[in-house]
Amino acid sequence: MSIITEKRLKDRSGSKCEISGSDENLVLYIVAPKTEATPENCILITKSLKDQIENPTTTNANDWHGLSDSMWNENLPVQIVSWRMHARLKNRDMLEMMYLDEDALEWANATGEAEEDEGKIVHKDSNGNVLLDGDSVVLIKDLDVKGATFTAKRGAAVHNIKLVWDDANLIEGRVEGQHIYILTQYVKKTK
């Protein structure tokens, strides 16, 4: 990290997180897909918020109350992070209030935070739980496996599944050492 960049960010922000306003556990965050640590590409942010940006599954909406102020920040990287987090948190009203020019909007969209759920293919098990690549499932009924000489038995575990990217009703996995396709309506996600 450039000492000059860090100093300029502290001067710019008054040594406070540019999202929450906190002055504790501050770190420099390079706003993806930028890679160079310059004030034009970075923000000063608390470590806990940076961790949530980098790992969306840990996002806690209560930690992001500062977005309503940071979205109006004059510094573009702060606006970009604010826009992305509003998108992740589904704060549509706030997103509609923000104005980003074409280049800034392209930068903001670079991580896919605002992709609409409507057009996405989502795989769900028999109980409606969302399935992801690498999940483990169990079969909820005996299944005759086409092209094979065995029946996949109810209760059989299927580990490290792969989603069929163009069909929300199919997953791939191994049962009894055989690679098979399974309809999602016949599986239940395990913890």
Summary of the structure (lengths in Angstrom):
residues: 191
radius of gyration: 22.2
end to end distance: 39.2
largest distance: 70.4
contacts: 517
relative contact order: 0.11
helix: 31%
strand: 20%
